[in-house]
Every structure is written in C-alpha cells, then in structure tokens.
Amino acid sequence: MRFGLFIPQGWRMDLVGIEPENHWAVMRDLAAYADASAWDSLWVYDHFHTVPFPSNQATHEAWSLMSAYAATTSRIKLGQMCTAMSYRNPVYLAKVAATADIISGGRVQMGIGAGWYEHEWRAYGYGFPSAGVRLGRLDEGVQIMRDAWRDGKVSFAGKHYQVDGAIVEPKPLQENGLPLWIAGGGEKVTLRIAAKYAQYTNFTPEPVAFAHKSEVLAGHCREVGTDFDAIVRSANFTAVVGSSEAEVEERLQRVRDRLAGYVPDEVAEAMTTGLPDAATGTPEQVAERLATMRDFGCEYAILYFPEAAYDRSGIELFEREVIPALS
C-alpha cells in the first residue's frame, strides 16, 4: 500500500487562526517534510470556497500550489483531489499541467473529476449544469488532455469542447503525459470514463461500497477492453492518530476547539466524529482499518490530517507505526 498526504490549504477550515502572510510558510514546510519522509505523494483540493459552508476563510488555489510545490520539493509526487474539469478550459489546463510537470522534473499527477460544489460554481459564474453535462465535459476534457500531452498538438470537435490545432509544447516530461486519477464513484458514467482513460481511480473509503464500486469498474473495463488490474484504486481517509484512545479524543477536542468561533459547535462536532472515512484511532486500529481496505483492493491511501498545520506529531506517529505495517 502506498500513501499520499493532503497539505492544508484552508478548504476544510484547516488554516484558521494562522495569519495569511504565514500560510505559505506553513504549507511549504509541511510539503518539504513530506518530501523528505515516507509519503509517495502530496495533495491539495481544487476548490475556491471553504466547506462545510462558504466563509471568508482562506482557500488557496490548487494549480498555483502545484507549481509552487514543484519548485520547492524534489522527490514527492504532486496531485489535486480533484481538479474540476469545468473550472478551466481543458487544453489550457493541459498547458498549465505540462508547465508544472516540467518545473517538478516529471512528478505532477492529474486528479480530475466532474465537480460538485454548487455554491462555488455559481459564485464564480460557471452556472451549475446538469450532471450529464458535467460528466460529458469530463469525458471530452480527458481526451483532449491525453492527446495534447502525447502529441504536443491537439484538435477536437466535441459536444462540449472544440479545439483547433492547439499547441502544447513543451510536452510534460512524463512519457504519454500526466497519470490520470479519475475521481468519483458514479457507476454509469464516471467509472466508465475511468475504465477508458484512468491509471488511477479514487472513490469511497467505506469497505463494502469500495468493493462494489470495484466490481462496477471491472465490468466497465471488460466492456471497453481495458485491463482492470492495471488501474490502481485509491481512497481518501481523514486521520487523527494518537497513541491511546484517550489521546485520540484529546486531539479531536483540540480540533473542535480550534474551529470554535468559525463554525457552530454542532458543525465542529460533525466535522470530527462519525466520519465513515475516518482513519482515526490508535496506530493499531488505523492499521487494521486500512488493511481491510487493502484486502478489498485499495492500493493507495491518501490521508487528510486536520491537525497538520498546527501539529505534526500525529503524522509522525502514522509514519512510524502505520506505514511500515502496510507498505
């Protein structure tokens, strides 16, 4: 099992209380830490407004961060979970990603999905088209990016996008372009798009549902003639790790206390308890939960630590006791 680490960028209220002029130092230093340790990749979210509701708290832009991390790290892979296809013209996105890949020396991943955060869409003037339109753009956009990276030039006449001889040079350093992580568990369309184009997928961290989505993906792979076993399946997990159950609860309470004044108490509670994707507990408990996911075919776990901007000790504990048990 391989592991990725989300770097806090504000989207999940995970930079509150830190002055904006200090945000980049916090993010940069954590990325440098991950680059020098056991993590295979680092990740950011592609969002403009905070969750669980829009607020005036910071949310830093994903692709700006990609280039910044490309320039300030040396080994670790760099990804977004996940870029919303409709937020950027796909051939422009292919160009941005190719430049970031060159800056990084060939380490950028393309996490891509149809997008879902309606308030954000409307606030930025994108409207909020139907799921069919958003998924249609995803399908066409992935084809455009793949062809642009492979050939350095692309033309495409689709229902949603038209491109006429767009040059994307220099191409990414990675052969055939950036690896595609197609995110989402929609069974009729999203997983079929993944079967056609993805090197990686990312969907639910709930074990039984993960197994079901995997079966659906395998069926689509058979229908379109691709190798299911060649697609790496991943999931995202929220992690608060402590050496004892009492310490875990203390850490969770510190997260709630930090959110006080920024979200209502009941929202802070919901953000830290009862999460179906929470890799939260002692190292032994977390390792057992992730081992179950591995048994269901999850080869890649991407961890979000809500404490990350303030306290790395939970990350360090995960590195010492969980990663070796599963790698």
C-alpha positions in Angstrom: 0.0 0.0 0.0 1.3 3.5 -0.9 0.4 6.7 0.9 -0.4 10.3 0.0 -0.7 13.3 2.3 -3.1 16.2 2.0 -1.4 19.6 2.6 -3.7 22.0 4.4 -4.8 24.9 2.1 -7.8 26.2 4.0 -10.6 24.5 2.2 -11.6 22.4 5.2 -11.1 25.2 7.7 -7.6 23.9 8.3 -5.6 27.2 8.4 -7.9 29.1 10.7 -6.1 31.2 13.3 -3.0 31.5 11.1 -2.3 34.9 9.5 -2.4 34.9 5.7 1.1 36.1 5.5 2.2 32.9 7.2 0.1 30.4 5.2 2.7 29.7 2.5 5.4 29.0 5.1 3.2 26.5 6.9 2.2 24.8 3.6 5.7 24.9 2.2 7.4 23.5 5.3 4.9 20.6 5.6 5.4 19.8 1.9 9.2 19.8 2.5 8.7 17.5 5.5 6.6 15.1 3.4 9.1 15.2 0.6 11.9 14.0 3.0 9.8 11.3 4.6 7.8 8.2 3.8 5.0 9.8 1.7 4.7 8.9 -2.0 2.6 11.9 -2.9 1.2 15.2 -1.6 -2.3 16.5 -2.5 -4.4 19.6 -2.5 -8.1 20.2 -3.2 -9.4 22.1 -6.2 -11.9 24.4 -4.5 -12.4 28.1 -4.1 -14.7 28.3 -1.1 -14.5 26.6 2.3 -16.6 23.6 3.5 -18.8 22.7 5.2 -20.1 26.1 4.1 -18.7 29.1 2.2 -16.9 31.5 4.5 -14.4 34.3 4.3 -11.6 32.0 5.5 -8.7 31.2 3.1 -8.9 28.6 0.4 -5.7 28.7 -1.7 -5.9 27.8 -5.5 -4.8 24.3 -6.4 -2.8 24.8 -9.6 -0.9 27.8 -8.2 0.2 25.5 -5.4 1.1 22.7 -7.8 3.8 25.0 -9.4 4.9 26.2 -6.0 5.4 22.7 -4.7 7.0 21.7 -8.0 9.7 24.3 -7.4 10.2 23.7 -3.6 10.2 19.8 -3.4 12.4 17.3 -5.2 11.0 13.8 -4.9 7.4 13.6 -3.9 4.6 13.3 -6.5 2.2 16.2 -6.6 -1.6 15.9 -7.1 -5.0 17.5 -6.8 -8.0 15.6 -5.5 -9.5 16.6 -7.7 -9.4 19.2 -10.4 -12.9 20.2 -11.5 -12.9 19.8 -15.3 -15.3 22.7 -15.9 -13.3 25.2 -13.9 -10.7 25.6 -16.7 -10.7 25.0 -20.4 -9.2 21.5 -20.9 -6.4 22.4 -23.4 -5.5 25.4 -21.2 -5.4 23.0 -18.2 -3.2 20.7 -20.3 -0.8 23.6 -20.9 -0.7 24.6 -17.2 -0.2 21.0 -16.1 2.6 20.4 -18.6 4.5 23.5 -17.3 4.1 22.4 -13.7 5.3 18.9 -14.7 8.5 20.4 -16.2 9.1 22.6 -13.1 8.8 19.5 -11.0 11.0 17.3 -13.1 8.1 15.0 -14.0 6.2 14.5 -10.8 2.7 16.0 -11.3 -0.4 13.8 -11.3 -3.7 14.8 -12.8 -6.6 14.2 -10.4 -9.7 15.1 -12.4 -13.5 14.9 -11.8 -16.8 16.4 -12.9 -17.1 18.8 -9.9 -20.0 19.1 -7.4 -19.8 22.2 -5.1 -22.8 24.1 -6.5 -22.4 27.3 -4.5 -18.8 27.6 -5.7 -19.8 27.1 -9.3 -22.5 29.7 -9.3 -20.4 32.2 -7.3 -17.6 32.1 -9.9 -20.0 32.4 -12.8 -19.9 28.9 -14.1 -23.6 28.2 -13.7 -24.3 24.7 -12.5 -25.1 22.5 -15.5 -26.7 19.1 -15.1 -24.6 16.1 -14.1 -24.9 14.8 -17.7 -23.2 18.0 -19.0 -20.5 18.0 -16.3 -19.7 14.4 -17.0 -19.7 14.9 -20.7 -17.2 17.7 -20.2 -15.1 15.4 -18.1 -15.1 12.7 -20.8 -14.2 15.1 -23.6 -11.7 17.1 -21.5 -9.7 14.0 -20.5 -9.4 13.0 -24.2 -8.2 16.5 -25.1 -5.5 16.5 -22.3 -4.4 13.0 -23.1 -3.9 13.8 -26.8 -2.3 17.2 -26.1 0.3 15.6 -23.8 1.0 12.7 -26.2 1.3 14.7 -29.4 2.1 18.2 -28.4 -0.8 19.5 -30.6 -4.5 18.7 -30.4 -7.7 19.3 -32.4 -11.0 18.1 -31.1 -14.6 18.6 -32.2 -17.0 17.5 -29.4 -20.3 18.4 -28.0 -18.8 20.5 -25.2 -15.3 21.4 -26.3 -13.8 22.5 -29.6 -10.1 22.8 -30.1 -8.4 23.7 -33.4 -4.7 22.9 -33.6 -3.8 24.0 -30.0 -0.1 23.5 -29.4 1.0 22.2 -26.0 4.8 22.5 -26.1 6.9 21.6 -24.4 5.0 18.4 -23.5 5.1 17.0 -20.0 8.3 15.2 -19.0 6.4 12.0 -18.2 6.0 9.7 -21.1 2.5 9.9 -22.5 1.7 12.8 -20.1 0.5 13.1 -16.6 -1.0 10.0 -14.9 -4.8 10.4 -14.8 -6.6 9.9 -11.4 -10.3 9.9 -12.3 -12.2 10.6 -9.1 -15.8 9.8 -8.3 -17.9 6.7 -7.9 -20.8 7.3 -10.3 -21.5 3.9 -11.6 -23.0 4.5 -15.0 -20.7 7.3 -16.3 -17.8 8.2 -14.1 -16.5 4.7 -13.6 -16.9 4.0 -17.3 -14.8 7.1 -18.1 -12.2 5.8 -15.6 -12.2 2.4 -17.3 -11.4 4.1 -20.6 -8.7 6.5 -19.5 -7.6 6.2 -15.9 -4.3 4.9 -14.5 -5.8 5.5 -11.0 -9.3 5.8 -9.6 -10.4 7.4 -6.3 -13.8 6.6 -4.7 -15.5 5.7 -1.4 -13.4 4.6 1.6 -16.2 2.5 3.0 -15.1 -1.1 2.5 -18.3 -2.8 1.3 -19.1 0.1 -1.0 -15.5 0.2 -2.2 -15.7 -3.5 -3.2 -19.0 -2.8 -5.0 -17.5 0.1 -7.0 -14.6 -2.0 -7.9 -16.9 -4.7 -9.3 -18.6 -2.0 -11.4 -15.3 -0.7 -12.6 -14.2 -4.2 -13.6 -17.4 -4.6 -15.6 -16.8 -1.4 -17.5 -13.2 -2.5 -18.1 -14.4 -5.7 -19.7 -16.9 -3.8 -21.9 -14.3 -1.2 -23.2 -11.4 -3.7 -23.4 -9.0 -2.3 -20.8 -7.1 -4.1 -18.1 -8.8 -3.7 -14.7 -5.8 -4.9 -12.8 -3.7 -2.1 -14.4 -5.8 0.6 -12.7 -4.7 1.5 -9.2 -7.7 2.1 -6.9 -7.4 4.7 -4.1 -9.5 6.3 -1.4 -9.2 9.3 0.9 -9.2 9.0 4.7 -9.5 11.5 7.5 -6.9 10.7 10.1 -6.5 11.7 13.8 -4.0 9.3 15.3 -3.0 9.0 18.9 -1.0 6.5 21.0 -4.1 5.7 23.1 -7.9 6.2 22.7 -7.7 8.9 25.3 -5.1 10.8 23.3 -7.2 10.4 20.2 -10.1 12.1 21.9 -7.9 14.8 23.2 -6.7 15.5 19.7 -10.2 15.6 18.4 -11.2 18.0 21.1 -8.3 20.3 20.1 -9.6 20.3 16.5 -13.1 21.2 17.7 -11.7 23.9 20.0 -9.7 25.4 17.1 -12.9 25.6 15.0 -14.8 27.4 17.7 -15.8 30.8 16.5 -15.5 29.8 12.9 -18.3 27.2 12.7 -21.2 26.4 15.0 -20.4 23.8 17.7 -22.6 21.2 16.1 -20.8 21.6 12.8 -17.4 21.3 14.5 -18.7 18.1 16.1 -19.9 16.7 12.8 -16.5 17.5 11.2 -14.6 15.4 13.7 -16.9 12.5 14.7 -18.9 9.8 13.0 -17.0 10.1 9.7 -17.3 7.0 7.6 -13.9 7.7 6.0 -12.1 8.4 9.3 -8.8 6.6 9.7 -8.9 7.8 13.3 -7.8 5.9 16.3 -4.6 4.3 17.7 -2.0 3.1 15.2 -3.2 -0.5 15.7 -6.8 0.4 15.0 -5.9 2.5 11.9 -3.6 -0.1 10.5 -6.4 -2.7 10.9 -8.9 -0.5 9.1 -6.6 0.2 6.3 -5.6 -3.4 6.0 -9.2 -4.2 5.4 -9.3 -1.7 2.6 -6.2 -3.2 1.1 -7.8 -6.6 1.2 -10.7 -5.1 -0.9 -8.2 -3.9 -3.5 -7.4 -0.4 -2.2 -3.7 0.0 -3.1 -3.3 3.7 -2.3 -4.5 5.7 0.7 -4.5 9.5 0.8 -4.6 10.8 4.3 -6.0 14.1 5.5 -4.9 15.2 9.0 -7.0 18.1 10.3 -4.1 18.9 12.7 -1.5 19.1 10.0 -1.0 22.9 10.0 -0.6 23.1 13.8 0.8 19.7 15.0 2.7 17.1 13.0 3.0 14.6 15.8 0.0 12.6 14.6 1.5 12.4 11.1 4.8 11.3 12.6 3.1 8.6 14.6 1.3 7.3 11.5 4.7 7.3 9.7 6.4 5.3 12.4 3.7 2.7 13.2 1.1 2.5 10.4 3.0 2.9 7.1 5.6 0.1 8.0 2.8 -2.2 8.9 1.1 -1.8 5.4 3.9 -1.0 3.0 
